[in-house]
Amino acid sequence: MPQYRISEVAELLGVSDDTVRRWVTSGRLPATRDTAGRQVVDGEILAGFARRQTAVEDAGRTSARNRLAGIVTEVSMDGLMARVDMAAGRFRLVSLMTREAAEELGLRPGVLATAVVKATTVVITTGQAHG
């Protein structure tokens, strides 16, 4: 099973290194030491912790479960269509919608929003996970 250093755990969970250290110190997140003496978290333990940290908020009556809170960074409107760019953590999301929908939602740079993703295909890769 892979092990992750404190800085890697922080990046994966979108928190600071200090937050991860507090979780380890308080016992919320078990860690051990690797051969170099660095604190590491077992991948399986981290997966369970992440699952508990990312409980699905009440989505109302919808089958979409992937909800990403973020901030609108750009809105481009052309004719009947709008392209809305969002930053959700370190991830960029782009949505195409009608101009009417973007205007009704009041979407403009700086507005907090939630991207709800319902996809029939999600491509998952391994390897360079921090790119």
C-alpha positions as CSV (number, residue, x, y, z in Angstrom):
1,M,0.0,0.0,0.0
2,P,1.4,3.4,-0.9
3,Q,2.3,5.9,1.9
4,Y,1.9,9.6,1.7
5,R,4.0,12.3,3.4
6,I,2.2,15.1,5.3
7,S,2.7,17.6,2.4
8,E,1.2,15.1,-0.1
9,V,-1.8,14.5,2.2
10,A,-2.3,18.2,2.5
11,E,-2.3,18.7,-1.3
12,L,-4.6,15.7,-1.9
13,L,-7.1,17.0,0.7
14,G,-6.8,20.7,-0.2
15,V,-5.7,21.8,3.3
16,S,-2.5,23.1,4.8
17,D,0.4,21.0,6.1
18,D,-0.3,22.4,9.6
19,T,-3.9,21.2,9.4
20,V,-2.7,17.6,8.6
21,R,-0.2,17.8,11.4
22,R,-3.0,18.8,13.9
23,W,-5.1,15.9,12.7
24,V,-2.1,13.5,13.3
25,T,-1.3,15.0,16.7
26,S,-4.9,14.8,17.8
27,G,-5.2,11.2,16.6
28,R,-7.8,11.9,14.0
29,L,-5.5,10.8,11.3
30,P,-3.1,7.9,12.2
31,A,0.5,8.3,10.9
32,T,3.7,6.3,11.2
33,R,7.3,7.1,10.4
34,D,9.1,6.0,7.3
35,T,12.7,4.8,7.1
36,A,13.9,8.4,6.9
37,G,11.9,9.4,10.0
38,R,9.3,11.4,8.2
39,Q,5.6,11.1,9.2
40,V,3.6,9.2,6.6
41,V,0.0,8.1,6.3
42,D,-1.0,4.7,4.9
43,G,-2.9,5.0,1.6
44,E,-5.9,2.9,2.8
45,I,-6.2,4.9,6.0
46,L,-6.0,8.1,4.0
47,A,-8.8,6.9,1.6
48,G,-11.1,6.1,4.6
49,F,-10.3,9.5,6.2
50,A,-10.9,11.3,2.9
51,R,-14.2,9.5,2.4
52,R,-15.4,10.6,5.8
53,Q,-14.2,14.2,5.2
54,T,-16.1,14.4,1.9
55,A,-19.5,13.4,3.0
56,V,-22.1,14.2,0.3
57,E,-24.1,17.3,1.3
58,D,-27.8,17.2,0.9
59,A,-28.3,17.5,-2.8
60,G,-32.0,17.6,-2.7
61,R,-33.8,15.3,-5.0
62,T,-31.2,14.7,-7.7
63,S,-29.0,11.8,-8.7
64,A,-25.9,14.1,-9.1
65,R,-23.6,13.6,-6.2
66,N,-20.4,15.3,-7.4
67,R,-20.7,18.9,-6.0
68,L,-17.7,21.2,-6.2
69,A,-17.9,24.5,-4.4
70,G,-15.8,27.3,-6.0
71,I,-15.6,30.8,-7.3
72,V,-16.5,32.0,-10.8
73,T,-13.3,33.3,-12.5
74,E,-14.6,34.3,-15.9
75,V,-17.9,34.5,-17.8
76,S,-17.9,34.9,-21.6
77,M,-21.2,35.4,-23.4
78,D,-21.7,35.2,-27.1
79,G,-25.2,35.3,-28.6
80,L,-27.4,32.7,-26.9
81,M,-24.5,30.9,-25.1
82,A,-22.3,31.5,-22.1
83,R,-19.0,29.9,-21.0
84,V,-18.4,30.0,-17.2
85,D,-15.0,29.2,-15.7
86,M,-14.7,28.3,-12.1
87,A,-11.9,27.5,-9.7
88,A,-12.8,24.8,-7.2
89,G,-9.7,24.4,-5.1
90,R,-6.8,24.0,-7.5
91,F,-9.1,22.7,-10.2
92,R,-10.5,24.6,-13.1
93,L,-14.0,23.8,-14.2
94,V,-15.7,25.0,-17.4
95,S,-19.4,25.0,-18.0
96,L,-21.3,25.8,-21.2
97,M,-24.9,27.0,-20.7
98,T,-27.4,29.4,-22.1
99,R,-26.9,33.1,-21.7
100,E,-30.3,33.2,-20.0
101,A,-29.2,30.7,-17.4
102,A,-26.0,32.5,-16.6
103,E,-27.8,35.8,-16.3
104,E,-30.6,34.3,-14.1
105,L,-27.9,32.8,-11.8
106,G,-26.1,36.1,-11.6
107,L,-22.8,34.5,-12.7
108,R,-19.9,36.9,-12.9
109,P,-16.3,36.8,-11.7
110,G,-16.1,36.7,-7.9
111,V,-19.5,35.0,-7.3
112,L,-19.4,31.8,-5.2
113,A,-21.1,28.9,-6.9
114,T,-21.3,25.1,-6.9
115,A,-20.6,23.0,-9.9
116,V,-22.8,19.9,-10.0
117,V,-21.3,17.2,-12.2
118,K,-23.3,14.3,-13.6
119,A,-21.2,12.4,-16.0
120,T,-21.6,9.1,-17.8
121,T,-17.9,8.9,-18.3
122,V,-15.1,9.8,-15.8
123,V,-11.6,9.1,-16.9
124,I,-9.2,8.2,-14.1
125,T,-5.5,7.9,-14.6
126,T,-2.6,6.9,-12.3
127,G,0.9,8.1,-12.3
128,Q,1.5,11.8,-12.0
129,A,-1.3,12.7,-9.6
130,H,0.0,16.1,-8.7
131,G,0.4,17.6,-12.1
